[in-house]
Amino acid sequence: MPGNKTNLLGLSKQQLEAFLLDLGEKPFRAIQLIKWIHQFGVTDFDEMTNISKDLRARLNECAEVRPPVVRERFDAEDGCFKWIVEVESGSSVETVYIPEAGRGTLCISSQAGCSLDCSFCATGKQGFNSDLTTAEIIGQLWLANRELDTFGTKTPRKVTNVVMMGMGEPLMNFENVMSAISLMMEDNCYGLSKRRVTISTSGVVPAMDRLKEYTDASLAISLHAPNDELRSQIVPINRKYPISELLRSTNDYLDSLPDSRVATIEYILISGVNDHRQHARELAEVLKKTPCKINLIPFNPFEGSGYKRSSNSAISNFQKILRDAGYTVTIRTTRGDDIGAACGQLVGEVEDHTRRSARYRAQWKQSTPVQRLKIQ
């Protein structure tokens, strides 16, 4: 449990400068500290050799570098990793690493649980537990670099992309998420490109309207339905902020960016719910004024959802209609579902997760490729 020491892991360069000024130190020491913490992964002040012994002694008295604790790690057969991470509230969250050709994507959680209760998401079914601190959010990136053994300036970077698509709604924890994203893109920390850090939101419009004041990260919209009636059933926040307001705010943010970027529209395909041809035609119409690419996501089943994955033919037909309408459309490859790490499966309950992961793995190994699409 945390003590009275200041955890430097979540402090920005400016906050570190202020902290050091209070100690009577020069502000330039902040750059040294931030590099030791985020580029080299050092948590012991005594190992920070270009800092004076006197300052190291004082830091040992009043400060610490305390990342979240990894409770378990699960390795998927397709090369994905999932870490169960314990946070200060006592809750657990999940962080997923997805390696691909030429890049590695880290899916980071922003909350323990989620209050939005989207009907297709396992996280929402467990309710909301707590917001994560800045240190706990950036700490997931720090942990991934440690676990993947990539700290050090000469070490090839394995985490090249970060998506705020883990547990929770990022914009419901606005200040801490913005602070963490700033550290991700800070040159003296992880130096990630604004195009390689993506904030995903279900549509918290007032927070979206503030985004341009804080960041120029990329934006993904969890849409999942082409009209308000259907979206309000499966994404309840739509009852408060309907699609027209969501897309208006999306366009405003894109207009504020200094470069020509598009939003990513996330659309989970659920059999018999939102995967009809007419839904695709409606989607093409509703998005025609929003610069975007569309990412179709086959639903990943979880226990008690009551939903099924759309058939391959339904997915192909949906994609074709959108492509014929002029959109760039990809179909997300399901990754990590044998360890419950696929999109929509993150729950963060460690004891339940252990049993659930064992069941997924057993079913996966005993099934044919066709049966794998139907695993509940």
N, C-alpha and C positions, 0 to 999 in steps of 0.2 A: 504493500500500500504506500501511497505517496507520503513523504514527510513534509517538512517546512522549507526544503530547498527549492529554488527556482529551477524548473526543467527547461534547459536551453534548447531542447530539440524542436520546440514549436515556435521559437522566437525568430522574427524576421531580422535582417541586417540592421534595420533602424532600431528595432527593439533591443537587439544586442548592444548597439552603440549606446543607447540610453542606460542600459544595465551597467555597462562598463564605466560610463561617466559617473554613475552613482558610487562606483568603487574607486574613483579617482584615476581611472585609466584613460589612455588615448582611444578615440573612436576606431582607429585603424585596426585595433586588436580584434574587432568584430569580424573582419574578413578572415583573419587567421583562425578564429574559433569556428566560424561557419564552414570553412573548408575542412578542418579536422573532423567536424561532426558529420557533414553531409557528403563530402567527397572521399574521405578516408574511413568513415565509420568508426571513429575513435570515441569511446565513452569515458576513458580514464584521463583526467586532466594531466596526470603525471607523464603521460606518453606524448603530450603536445609539446615537442621539444623546442620549438621556436618561440615559446611563451616563457616569460621569466619565472623563476622558481617562486618568487614572492606572489605573483598573480596566480600561479597554479595552486599555491597553498590557500589563498583566499577563496578561489573558486571551489576548492574541496570543502570549504566551510559553509558556503552559502548557495552552491549551485550543484546541478547534476545533469547528466544526459541519460534520460530514462525512456527507452522505447517501450512500446507495449510488449507483452509476453506472448510468445508462441506456445500454445498448449498442445497442438497436434498439427501434423502435416500429412496430407494425403497426396499420393502420386497417381495420376490417371494413366491409363494405358496409351493414350494419345500424346503424352508428354506434358500435359498440363499439371500444375501444382495447385493445391489449395491449402492455405494455412488457417487454422482456427486461432484467433488472436483475442486474448483477454484484455479488457480495458478497465479503467479505474473504477467504473460503476459496478464492476463485478460481472457485467454482461460479456458475451463473446460475439465477435463479428468474424466474417469470412473475407479473405483476400485471395484472389485467383490470378495465377500467372499463366498466360497463353502464348507459347512460343509458335512462331510462324516463320516462313522463309523470309529472311531479311529484316525481321522485327520481332519484338517481344512485347506483348500488351499486358499491363497490370490492371486488374479490375479492383478498385478500391471502394471500401464502404465508408459512408459518412455518418451513419447512425446505427445504433443497435436496435434492430427492428425498424418498423415504419408505421406511420399513422394513416397512410393514404388508402390502405386496404384494397388495392387493385385485385380483382377476382382471380387473375391468372398467376399471381406472384406468391411464392411460399413465404417470403419475408413478411409481407403484409398480414399473413394469417397469424403470426405470432404477436402482433401488436407492436406498440412503441415502447422501448425501454429507456434510451438516453441518447442525447447528442454526443458525438465524439469531439474531443478537444482538437485543436490544431496539431498538437504533438501526436495524438493518436491517429490522425489522418495522414500526416506526412510520415509518421512512424511506420505505416504499412509499406511505403516506398523504401524507407530506410531498411526495414526488415527484409524486404525482397532482395535488396542489394547484398545484404549480409548473407542470406540463405543461398543466393546464387553465386556468392563469392566474387562479386564484381566491384567492390570498393577499391579505390586507387586510380590515379589519373591515367595509368598505362593499361588498365584492364579494359577489354572490350565491353561496351555497354550491352547488357542483355535486356534491360527494361528500356525500350525506346518510345513507348506510348503508354499513356495513363488514361483510363476512362473512369469517370466517377459514375459507375453503373453497378456498384456493389449494393450492399444493404443500405436502405434508407433513401430518402429524397434529399439530394444535396442542397437544394435551395431552401429547405426548411431548417438548415443549419448554416445559414448564409455566411456569417462573419468568419467562422472557423474554416469553412471550405475555401473561401476566397483567400484567406491567409495561407492555407496549405498549398493552394495552386500557385500563389506567388513564389513560394519556396521551390516548388517543382521547376518553375521557369527561370529562377534566379541563376545567373551564370556561375556564381560561386558555390552553388549547391548542386543541382542536378542538370541544369541547363537544357531542359526539355523545350522544344519548339511549341509555340502557341498553336500550331496546327496538329501537334501530337498530344495535346492535353484536351480532353473532351469532357464537358459537363453535360450530364443527361438529366432531364427534368420531365416530370409528368405534366407540368404546366402551372407552376406557382407564379402566376402572372405578375403580381407586384414585385416579387424578387427578380423576375426576369427583366423587368423594367429598370432595375438598379444595376444590372450586370455590367453595362458599358462603363460605369463609373469605376469599376474595380478590376476588370480583366479584359483580355481579348482572346481568351481561349476559344476553342471550337465548341459548337453547341449541337446536342442531339435532343430530339423531341420524342418522348414516348407517346405516340399517337394512338395506334392500335384500333382505330375505328374511323370511318369517314363521315359520320354524322353525329350530332349531339345526342340523339335518342339512344343509340347503341353505346356510344362512348360513356355516357353517364351511367350506364349499367355496369360496365367493366372497369372504368376508371372514375371513381366517384368524385374526384376533384373537379371533373368537368361540369358538375352541377353548379359550381361556384364560378369557374372560369371556362366558359364554353370555347369551342374550337375557333370561332372568329377572333376572340380576344387573344387566344394562345398564338395564333398565326400572326396577328397584328404585332404582338410583342416580339415574336421571332424575327419578323421582317425589320422591326426597329433596331434590334440588336445587330443583325447582319449589315444594315445600312451604316451603323456606327463604326464598323471595322475598316481599317485602312487598306485592306486588300479585298479581292473578290473571292469570298468564301461562301459556301452553301451550308445549310443545316442538314444534318442527317435525320431523316424521319424513320423512327423505329416502329415496326409494325409486326406484332406477334400474330401468327396465323393459327387460329383455333377452329378445329373442325366443326362446321355447322353453325358457327357463331359470327365470324367476321371474314370468312374466306370465300364468299360467293363472288361470281363474276361481276354482279352489280356493285358489290362493295368496291371492287377494283376500279370500276368506272367512276364511282362517286369520289374515290380517293384522288384519281387523276384530275377531276374537276376542282375539288376543294383546294388542291395544292398548286394550282396553275399560276398563282401570283406570288408564290414563295420559292425562292432559289433553294433547291434541295436535291439530295439524292435519297433514295429509299432503300432501307435495309429490311428485308423480309426475314422474320425469325420464326422458324417452325417451333410451335409450342413444346416446351420440355415438361413432360408430365411430373407431378409430384403427388404424394399420397394425399387423398382427400380433395383434390382439385375439382374432380367431376368433369374435366375437360380432356379432349383428345387432340393429338397432333393432326393437322390437315394432311390429306393424302398427297403424295408426290405430284399427282396430276393436277390437283387443286392449286398447289403451290406454283407449278409451272404455268398454269393458265393465268393465275393472278399476276405473275411476273410479266408474262407476254402482253397482257392488256396494258400494263403500265409502261412497258418499253415501247409499245406501239404508239402510246400517247406522248412519247418523247423523253421519258424519264430515264435516268441511270438507276438501275435496280440490281441489287445484289441479294443473294440468299445466304444468310449467315450459316456457316458450317457449325453444327452442334459440337462443342468441345467439352470434355470433362464431365459428361453426364454419368459415367460409371462411378464417380465419386460425389455426385450431387452438386457439381460445380457449374453446371450450365446455366444460361440465362433464366432467371425466375426461380431457381432452385435454392438460393442461399437462405439459410435460416439461422445459423449461429448458435443453436442449442447443442452444446457439445455432446451431452450424453445421448440425446436423441439422434444426433448426427452420426455417432459411431455406429449405432445399430442400423440407421438408414443407409449409410455408405456401404456397410457389409452386404445389405440386401441388394442394393443396386449392382454391386460388383458380382455377386453370385448369379443374379439374373442375367447380367450382361454376358458372362462367360458361357452360360448354358444356352444362349439364344442364337438364332440365325440373324443375319443383317435385317431381314424383313421383320422378324419378331422384335428386334431392338426398337423399332419405331413405336411399338405398342406397349413397351414396358411401363408399368404404372409405378 
